[in-house]
Structure formats: C-alpha cells, structure tokens
C-alpha cells in the first residue's frame, strides 16, 4: 500500500486521540464492563450492555485511526514552497457568483469543513492540485459543475510569493 499524506498537525492530533483511547478511555470502559459483569445477569444489565457497545465503538475508532496513521508521510506545510497548489497548501478561490472560499488541503481523516480543511481526495482538492494562481478550475460535483478562479495560494500562512 502506498504512503498517504498527512499534515504534521493532523498526525499529532490523530495520534493523540488514538493514545487517549488506548491508554485511558478503553481501560476505563473495560473496567466498567468487568464490574457490571460481576453483578450477575448480563442480559438485563444496562451498564454491561452499554459498556460492551461503547467498547465496540472505541475499538472501531482505534482500528480506523490505526489504518490512517499507518504508512503515512507527514508533511509540514511550513516547509512547502512553490507556485502550484499541492498537499498542505491553503488555496483561496472565487466562484462564479463572486463568493470567496479558502481551503487547506489535508489528508484523509483530518479534513474538517468547519475548520476550512478539505481532504486531498475530495473532488475540489483533486481539481485544484497542480494549478496556479489565476487558473480557472472546473469542479464536477453531484449538484453540477462549478468553476473557481484561484486567487491566492499560501503555505502555513506565507504567501507563495514569499516562498519563491
């Protein structure tokens, strides 16, 4: 399997979450399940049933995080330079209605639209990668095509012009 990209901050955040789940949350839930099991009849023991469900959720999340954090190339956006959109870049675009949007391209599992980050696997990111300021980009989305003009490009808060 090929290495996946992840930003330095995203890797740190997801690694910390996995560590918390593994060393604190999971042992606490396991103890709760064991205590509830010791009370006897498990079929009607709400604490036991809830604990087992919670344990499955934690294990599922740990499995997902483990997959994300395996074979990762950690990228520090502060080390990036150039005049083309690449992983870790922050891109400012303007759509056909003149609405300005700013996205930072990050790895799978660390994207959060509320934080202005999009996965490198998202259709918008795929369309932007490799393009330059001034380029028009057409993005095919489920609700139809949209055209964006790239108006700015930055790496860790530095304009691409500062990195050339």
C-alpha positions, 0 to 999 in steps of 0.5 A: 500500500502506498504512503498517504499524506498527512499534515504534521498537525493532523498526525499529532492530533490523530495520534493523540486521540488514538493514545487517549483511547488506548491508554485511558478511555478503553481501560476505563470502559473495560473496567466498567464492563468487568464490574457490571459483569460481576453483578450477575445477569448480563442480559438485563444489565444496562451498564454491561450492555452499554459498556460492551457497545461503547467498547465496540465503538472505541475499538472501531475508532482505534482500528480506523485511526490505526489504518490512517496513521499507518504508512503515512508521510507527514508533511509540514506545510511550513516547509512547502514552497512553490507556485502550484497548489499541492498537499498542505497548501491553503488555496483561496478561490472565487466562484462564479457568483463572486463568493470567496472560499479558502481551503487547506488541503489535508489528508484523509481523516483530518479534513474538517469543513468547519475548520476550512480543511478539505481532504486531498481526495475530495473532488475540489482538492483533486481539481485544484492540485497542480494549478496556479494562481489565476487558473480557472478550475472546473469542479464536477460535483453531484449538484453540477459543475462549478468553476473557481478562479484561484486567487491566492495560494499560501503555505502555513500562512506565507504567501507563495510569493514569499516562498519563491 
